[in-house]
Amino acid sequence: MSTPEQNAPAHTAGAAEESRPSLAALLLDPSFWADWASVVGLIGLVVVFGISQPVFLSVANLQALLLAAAILV
């Protein structure tokens, strides 16, 4: 007969946290950039154009962008 300690999972919550990579390691990982480069680039462009042009993030401009994209779809 087995004891509850023998049936317990091998990993614990502390071990799961240790296996998570640090932010620096994540940013240096090429597979991270392969998956997230387009999202990071889009966010960067929105920030740059939002700062440089005050009307970029206006409601009228967002409506115009959505209308132009809807025609293409």
C-alpha positions in Angstrom: 0.0 0.0 0.0 1.3 3.5 -0.8 1.4 6.5 1.4 0.0 9.9 0.4 3.5 11.2 0.1 4.4 8.7 -2.5 1.3 9.6 -4.6 2.0 13.4 -4.4 3.1 15.1 -7.6 6.9 15.4 -8.0 6.8 19.2 -8.7 5.6 21.8 -6.2 4.6 25.4 -6.7 8.1 26.6 -5.8 9.6 24.4 -8.5 7.2 25.8 -11.1 8.2 29.3 -10.3 11.9 28.5 -10.6 11.4 27.0 -14.1 9.9 30.3 -15.4 12.6 32.3 -17.3 13.5 35.8 -16.2 12.5 38.8 -18.2 16.1 39.3 -19.4 16.3 35.7 -20.5 13.0 36.0 -22.3 14.0 39.1 -24.2 17.2 37.5 -25.3 15.4 34.4 -26.6 15.0 34.4 -30.4 11.9 32.3 -30.3 10.2 35.1 -28.2 10.9 37.6 -30.9 9.8 35.2 -33.6 6.4 35.0 -31.9 5.9 38.6 -30.6 7.9 40.9 -33.0 4.9 42.0 -34.9 2.9 42.8 -31.8 5.8 44.7 -30.2 6.4 46.6 -33.5 2.7 47.5 -33.8 2.6 48.8 -30.2 5.8 50.8 -30.9 4.3 52.4 -34.0 1.1 53.4 -32.2 3.2 55.0 -29.4 5.5 56.8 -31.8 2.7 58.1 -34.0 0.4 58.9 -31.0 3.1 61.1 -29.5 4.1 62.8 -32.8 0.6 63.4 -34.2 -2.1 64.5 -31.7 -4.9 63.5 -34.0 -3.6 59.9 -34.6 -5.5 58.4 -31.7 -8.6 60.5 -32.2 -12.0 58.9 -32.6 -12.4 60.3 -36.1 -9.1 58.8 -37.2 -9.8 55.4 -35.7 -13.2 55.4 -37.5 -11.4 56.2 -40.7 -8.9 53.4 -40.1 -11.7 50.9 -39.4 -13.6 52.0 -42.5 -10.6 51.6 -44.7 -9.8 48.2 -43.3 -13.4 47.0 -43.7 -13.3 47.7 -47.4 -10.2 45.5 -47.8 -11.9 42.6 -45.9 
